[in-house]
Amino acid sequence: MGEISITKLLVVGALIVLLFGTKKLRTLGGDLGAAIKGFKKAMNEDETSAKSASNTDTTADRITHKD
């Protein structure tokens, strides 16, 4: 009962395709992919803005310490 074999996965996959249809699954996959791509883009933009802010802060600290 605890094992998940390839045949069980194939049966479950076939039932999902029969219930939802291939067109709906294709659009669902496209929407999921777009959401993941948007999330990754937002994370990269957040990291670059944090890096630029920290570089600006360290430069300002260096200038004030020279005085």
Rosetta blueprint (number, residue, H / E / L):
1 M L
2 G L
3 E L
4 I L
5 S L
6 I H
7 T H
8 K H
9 L H
10 L H
11 V H
12 V H
13 G H
14 A H
15 L H
16 I H
17 V H
18 L H
19 L H
20 F H
21 G L
22 T H
23 K H
24 K H
25 L H
26 R H
27 T H
28 L H
29 G H
30 G H
31 D H
32 L H
33 G H
34 A H
35 A H
36 I H
37 K H
38 G H
39 F H
40 K H
41 K H
42 A H
43 M H
44 N H
45 E H
46 D H
47 E H
48 T H
49 S H
50 A H
51 K H
52 S H
53 A H
54 S H
55 N H
56 T H
57 D H
58 T H
59 T H
60 A H
61 D H
62 R H
63 I H
64 T H
65 H H
66 K H
67 D L
